[in-house]
Amino acid sequence: MTSDEAGDFSRIPILDVSALYGNDRAAVERTAATLRGYLETIGFLYVVGHTVPRADVEAVREQSKRFFALPEEQKLALKIDRNFRGYLPFAGSTIVTSSVATVSKPNQSESIFFMHEVDANAPKALEGRPLQGPNQWPDDTTLPEFRPTIERYVAGMSTLARKMVGAIALSLGLPEDSLDRYFEDPTTFLRLLHYPTQAAEEGLFGSAPHTDYGFITLLAQDDVGGLEVKNKAGEWVPAPPIPDAFVMNVGDILARWSNDQFVSTPHRVINRSGRERYSQPFFFDPSMEETIEALPVCVPEGTSPKYAPVLYGDYLMERIDKNYHYRKKQAAETARA
């Protein structure tokens, strides 16, 4: 691929990844080669042929709807904590770190975050390491199926994400398991999002133009639509929902890891459908303790990497601390103490 091809697209392609679950090595390698082309030129694709049941996707959406329909005081009982787990009220984030737009208005959504589960008595939780602690769950008497539904879904999505990690390694000519060590203790996020109907106002978005922070995102969206992806001509290309497909995209840390061989493409959400929108992005990232530096295979001979090595935990926390209002409030309260 030449640099001129990056960002030159007018639609989001579909990739059948069923070969990744089988033993036909030629088919696996063909899938990985096709994936590489999409990650280099677009940074977005639809993933089909996975093994995550439609029933599990729909069950999460139903539990999400039930949670967001709860009275505000019940949702606020799970208000997002220092470990980035819990309920983020409406308009609780503004993407000030966006490299593709000057954003001044908060996102028009409410959400609840679930990360990798860490027991409150685990050493890394007791030591107060960033983002290490237990998830916050709705009361079993209110939403008895909520937690098992979410945990089943996260397990299935983690399996799919690991298949994609292997395919990405293969796509670069590396052994399929060469990146696995970075994900032995992965940083994962499942974010359930509710976008109310949105007013037509300048600079107001369900989710303002941005790129994702991490490695890959796997998104299940309902039938409302509203996701758009920006090509190099500055056009916003719709990424409408497709049954049984996840929208997958490159995050900034994968772009950095690949020395910008893979593109982390700007995207946004505008919900002017007149209907409420629900989505469930799953973010699969390296361990907080891993150092990420350009893969040698992605650095042309005689050149230097574009980016210095970075500890993933430091990189992630910088972005979270800047973009989420409650983090700024906590920092101010700590400074006054």
Residue pairs with C-beta under 8 A, 6 or more apart in sequence:
1 37
1 40
1 41
5 40
5 41
6 40
6 41
6 232
6 263
7 41
7 42
7 231
7 232
7 233
7 263
7 265
8 41
8 231
8 232
8 233
9 41
9 42
9 231
9 237
10 231
10 235
10 237
11 237
12 42
12 44
12 45
12 46
12 229
12 237
12 239
12 247
13 38
13 42
13 45
13 46
14 45
14 46
14 48
14 242
14 245
15 31
15 34
15 35
15 38
15 45
15 46
15 47
15 48
15 49
16 31
16 48
16 49
17 31
17 47
17 48
17 49
17 50
17 160
17 163
17 164
17 167
18 49
18 50
19 27
19 28
19 30
19 31
19 49
20 28
20 31
20 163
20 164
20 166
20 167
21 51
21 163
22 28
28 167
28 170
28 176
29 170
31 167
32 167
32 168
32 170
32 171
33 171
35 45
35 164
35 167
35 168
35 171
36 171
36 172
38 44
38 45
39 45
39 168
39 171
39 250
39 262
39 263
40 261
40 262
40 263
41 263
42 229
42 263
42 265
43 249
43 250
43 255
43 262
43 263
43 264
43 265
44 229
44 239
44 247
44 248
44 249
44 250
44 265
44 267
45 247
45 248
45 249
46 239
46 242
46 245
46 246
46 247
46 248
47 160
47 164
47 218
47 245
47 246
47 247
47 248
48 242
48 244
48 245
50 160
50 163
50 246
51 156
51 159
51 160
52 153
52 156
52 157
52 160
52 246
53 156
54 243
54 244
56 149
56 152
56 153
56 156
57 153
57 220
57 280
59 145
59 149
59 153
60 149
60 150
60 153
60 192
60 220
60 280
61 220
61 222
61 278
61 280
63 143
63 145
63 146
63 149
63 150
64 112
64 192
64 194
64 278
64 280
65 194
65 278
66 143
66 146
67 75
67 112
67 138
67 143
67 146
67 192
68 75
68 110
68 192
68 194
68 278
70 138
70 142
72 89
74 138
74 139
74 142
75 87
75 89
75 110
75 112
76 87
76 89
78 86
78 87
78 112
78 136
78 137
78 138
79 86
79 87
79 89
79 326
80 86
80 87
80 88
80 92
80 113
80 324
80 326
81 133
81 136
82 133
82 330
83 115
83 118
83 125
83 130
83 131
83 132
83 133
83 134
84 113
84 115
84 131
84 189
84 320
85 113
85 114
85 115
85 133
85 134
85 135
85 136
86 112
86 113
86 135
86 136
87 110
87 111
87 112
87 136
88 110
88 111
88 112
88 113
88 324
88 326
89 110
90 108
90 109
90 110
90 196
91 106
91 107
91 108
91 109
92 106
92 107
92 110
92 111
92 324
92 325
92 326
93 106
93 107
93 323
93 324
93 325
94 103
94 104
94 105
94 106
94 107
94 208
94 323
94 325
95 101
95 103
95 107
95 207
95 208
95 209
95 210
95 323
96 103
96 322
96 323
97 210
97 319
97 322
97 323
98 208
98 209
98 210
98 211
99 211
99 266
100 209
100 210
100 211
100 230
100 266
101 208
101 209
101 210
101 266
103 203
103 208
103 209
103 210
104 203
105 203
105 204
105 205
105 208
106 325
107 205
107 206
107 207
107 208
108 195
108 196
108 198
108 204
108 205
108 206
108 271
109 193
109 194
109 195
109 196
109 206
109 207
109 269
110 193
110 194
111 191
111 192
111 193
111 194
112 191
112 192
113 189
113 190
113 191
114 135
114 150
114 154
114 189
114 190
114 191
114 192
115 131
115 135
115 187
115 188
115 189
115 190
116 185
116 186
116 187
116 188
117 134
117 135
118 124
118 125
118 132
118 133
118 134
119 125
119 134
120 126
120 133
120 134
122 132
124 132
125 132
125 133
125 134
129 288
129 313
130 288
130 313
130 317
131 187
131 288
131 313
131 316
131 317
132 288
137 146
137 147
138 146
138 147
140 147
150 190
153 190
153 280
154 188
154 190
154 282
157 190
157 218
157 282
157 284
158 186
158 188
158 284
160 218
160 246
161 186
161 188
161 216
161 218
161 282
161 284
162 180
162 183
162 284
164 216
164 218
164 248
164 284
165 179
165 180
165 183
165 215
165 216
165 284
166 176
166 177
166 179
166 180
167 176
168 179
168 216
168 254
169 175
169 176
169 177
169 178
169 179
170 176
172 258
172 261
172 295
172 297
172 298
173 297
174 295
174 297
182 286
182 287
182 290
182 292
183 284
183 286
183 287
184 287
185 287
185 289
186 284
186 285
186 286
186 287
187 214
187 283
187 285
187 286
187 287
187 288
187 312
187 316
188 282
188 283
188 284
188 285
189 281
189 282
189 283
189 285
190 280
190 281
190 282
190 283
191 280
191 281
191 283
192 278
192 280
193 277
193 278
193 279
193 280
193 281
194 276
194 277
194 278
195 206
195 207
195 226
195 269
195 271
195 276
195 277
195 278
195 279
196 271
196 276
197 271
197 272
197 273
197 274
197 275
197 276
198 204
198 205
198 206
198 270
198 271
198 272
200 272
205 268
205 269
205 270
206 226
206 268
206 269
206 270
206 271
206 277
207 267
207 268
207 269
208 268
209 230
209 266
209 267
209 268
210 266
210 267
210 268
211 251
211 252
211 255
211 264
211 265
211 266
211 267
212 249
212 250
212 251
212 252
212 264
212 283
213 251
213 252
213 253
213 283
213 285
213 315
213 316
213 319
214 251
214 252
214 253
214 254
214 283
214 284
214 285
214 286
214 316
215 251
215 253
215 254
215 257
215 283
215 284
215 285
215 286
216 248
216 249
216 250
216 251
216 254
216 283
216 284
217 247
217 248
217 249
217 251
217 281
217 282
217 283
217 284
218 246
218 247
218 248
218 281
218 282
218 284
219 227
219 246
219 247
219 248
219 249
219 279
219 280
219 281
219 282
220 246
220 279
220 280
220 281
220 282
221 227
221 241
221 247
221 277
221 278
221 279
221 280
222 241
222 277
222 278
222 279
223 241
224 241
224 271
224 273
224 275
224 276
224 277
224 278
225 238
225 240
225 241
225 273
225 277
226 269
226 270
226 271
226 272
226 273
226 277
227 238
227 239
227 240
227 247
227 267
227 268
227 269
227 279
228 236
228 237
228 238
228 239
228 267
228 268
228 269
228 270
229 236
229 237
229 239
229 249
229 265
229 266
229 267
230 236
230 237
230 265
230 266
230 267
230 268
231 237
236 268
239 247
239 267
249 264
249 265
249 267
250 262
250 263
250 264
250 265
251 264
251 283
251 285
252 264
253 285
253 286
253 292
253 312
253 315
254 262
254 264
255 262
255 263
255 264
256 292
256 294
256 306
256 307
256 310
257 292
257 293
257 294
257 295
257 298
258 294
258 295
258 298
259 294
259 295
259 298
259 299
259 305
259 306
259 307
260 306
261 298
269 277
269 279
271 277
285 312
285 316
286 292
286 312
287 312
288 311
288 312
288 313
288 316
289 311
289 312
289 313
290 311
290 312
291 309
291 310
291 311
291 312
292 309
292 310
292 311
292 312
292 315
293 305
293 307
293 308
293 309
293 310
294 305
294 306
294 307
299 305
320 327
321 327
321 328
321 331
322 328
